[in-house]
């Protein structure tokens, strides 16, 4: 939304809304800092990076969408995070249930159970009847007569 008539634009791009707090240079500086920070073995939770710098953690996904350099750094940091949580759980440094919770909610892991069902679309129970030694099929066929 543009600014009202006679009013200066709200931000550099001339759109409405709150002025940007962080410039492209700031975002790219944070991208470099994030990579340095995540390479320290004691750092594994990306949200802590934000909290230490008093940055709203939700803004990182916005930065990743609009800045390619930050996107690469952020994705790499998330991969480091995932790896450290997984390894910490395997070595029993971290709680297994908490690690599972973090990996499922922050990294898209899921408990998967796959079922494959095949059969005739017209007669979906045909595969069951064909797997029985013929007695059930014969009984059913005999009842139709």
For each residue, the residues with C-beta under 8 A, 3 or more apart:
1: 15 16 17
2: 9 14 15 16
3: 7 8 9 10 14 16
4: 7
5:
6:
7: 3 4
8: 3
9: 2 3 12 13 14 15
10: 3 15 16 17 18 19
11: 14 15 17 18 19 20
12: 9 20
13: 9
14: 2 3 9 11
15: 1 2 9 10 11
16: 1 2 3 10
17: 1 10 11
18: 10 11 21
19: 10 11
20: 11 12 23
21: 18
22: 26 27 30 59 63
23: 20 26 27
24: 27 28 67
25: 28 29
26: 22 23 29 30
27: 22 23 24 30 31 63 66 67 69 70
28: 24 25 31 32 67 69 70
29: 25 26 32 33
30: 22 26 27 33 34 53 55 63 70
31: 27 28 34 35 67 69 70 72 73 74
32: 28 29 35 36 73
33: 29 30 36 37 49 53
34: 30 31 37 38 46 49 70 73 74 77
35: 31 32 38 39 73 76 77
36: 32 33 39 40
37: 33 34 40 43 49 77
38: 34 35 43 44 46 49 76 77 80 81
39: 35 36 80
40: 36 37 43
41: 84
42:
43: 37 38 40 48 49
44: 38 80 81 84 85 88
45: 48 81
46: 34 38 49 50 57 60 74 77 78 81
47: 50 51 57
48: 43 45 51 52
49: 33 34 37 38 43 46 52 53 77
50: 46 47 53 55 56 57 59 60
51: 47 48 54 55 57
52: 48 49
53: 30 33 49 50
54: 51
55: 30 50 51 59 60
56: 50 59
57: 46 47 50 51 60
58: 61 62
59: 22 50 55 56 62 63
60: 46 50 55 57 63 64 70 74
61: 58 64 65 74
62: 58 59 65 66
63: 22 27 30 59 60 66 67 70 71 74
64: 60 61 67 70 71 74 75
65: 61 62 71
66: 27 62 63 70
67: 24 27 28 31 63 64 70 71
68: 71 72
69: 27 28 31 72 73
70: 27 28 30 31 34 60 63 64 66 67 73 74
71: 63 64 65 67 68 74 75
72: 31 68 69 75 76
73: 31 32 34 35 69 70 76 77
74: 31 34 46 60 61 63 64 70 71 77 78
75: 64 71 72 78 79
76: 35 38 72 73 79 80
77: 34 35 37 38 46 49 73 74 80 81
78: 46 74 75 81 82 106 107
79: 75 76 82 83
80: 38 39 44 76 77 83 84
81: 38 44 45 46 77 78 84 85 106 107
82: 78 79 85 86 103 106 107
83: 79 80 86 87
84: 41 44 80 81 87 88
85: 44 81 82 88 89 94 99 102 103 107
86: 82 83 89 90 99 103
87: 83 84 90 91
88: 44 84 85 91 93 94 99
89: 85 86 92 93 94 95 96 99 100
90: 86 87
91: 87 88
92: 89 96
93: 88 89
94: 85 88 89 98 99
95: 89 98 99
96: 89 92 99 100
97: 100 101
98: 94 95 101 102
99: 85 86 88 89 94 95 96 102 103
100: 89 96 97 103 104 109
101: 97 98 104 105
102: 85 98 99 105 106 107
103: 82 85 86 99 100 106 107 109
104: 100 101 107 108 109 110 111
105: 101 102
106: 78 81 82 102 103
107: 78 81 82 85 102 103 104
108: 104
109: 100 103 104
110: 104
111: 104
112:
113:
114:
115:
116:
117:
118: 127
119: 123 124 125 126 127
120: 123 124 126 127
121: 124
122:
123: 119 120 126
124: 119 120 121 127
125: 119 128 129
126: 119 120 123 129 130
127: 118 119 120 124 130 131
128: 125 131 132
129: 125 126 132 136 137 140
130: 126 127 137
131: 127 128
132: 128 129 135 136 137
133: 136
134: 137 138
135: 132 138 139
136: 129 132 133 139 140
137: 129 130 132 134 140 141
138: 134 135 141 142
139: 135 136 142 143
140: 129 136 137 143 144
141: 137 138 144 145
142: 138 139 145
143: 139 140
144: 140 141
145: 141 142
